[in-house]
């Protein structure tokens, strides 16, 4: 029974990796959100990218305090 389970698991892994194992330029598809064209078209980004973008923006209150129009 254990041997049967190991054989089924081996076959499943082999079938999932056919493109990776048997092609010259084989690689697994990227699962990063930023590299998915469909999500980029919808304007969806990963949380890390969104956080970096928000940190680069200047806070409106700080901008007002820096201005000389007070």
BELHU-V626155 format. One record per backbone hydrogen bond with DSSP energy under -0.5 kcal/mol. NH is the residue of the N-H (numbers start at 1). CO is the residue of the C=O. E is the energy in kcal/mol with one decimal. If there is no record, write none. Layout:
nh->NH co->CO e->E
nh->NH co->CO e->E
This chain:
nh->5 co->1 e->-1.8
nh->6 co->2 e->-2.1
nh->7 co->3 e->-2.2
nh->8 co->4 e->-2.3
nh->9 co->5 e->-2.3
nh->10 co->6 e->-2.4
nh->11 co->7 e->-2.4
nh->12 co->8 e->-2.3
nh->13 co->9 e->-2.4
nh->14 co->10 e->-2.3
nh->15 co->11 e->-2.5
nh->16 co->12 e->-2.1
nh->17 co->13 e->-1.4
nh->18 co->15 e->-1.0
nh->21 co->17 e->-3.3
nh->22 co->18 e->-2.4
nh->23 co->19 e->-0.7
nh->26 co->23 e->-1.0
nh->35 co->32 e->-1.3
nh->36 co->33 e->-1.5
nh->37 co->35 e->-0.6
nh->40 co->36 e->-2.2
nh->41 co->37 e->-2.5
nh->42 co->38 e->-0.9
nh->43 co->40 e->-1.3
nh->44 co->39 e->-2.7
nh->50 co->46 e->-2.2
nh->51 co->47 e->-2.4
nh->52 co->48 e->-2.3
nh->53 co->49 e->-2.3
nh->54 co->50 e->-2.2
nh->55 co->51 e->-2.1
nh->56 co->52 e->-1.4
nh->57 co->53 e->-1.0
nh->63 co->59 e->-2.4
nh->64 co->60 e->-2.1
nh->65 co->61 e->-2.3
nh->66 co->62 e->-1.8
nh->67 co->63 e->-1.2
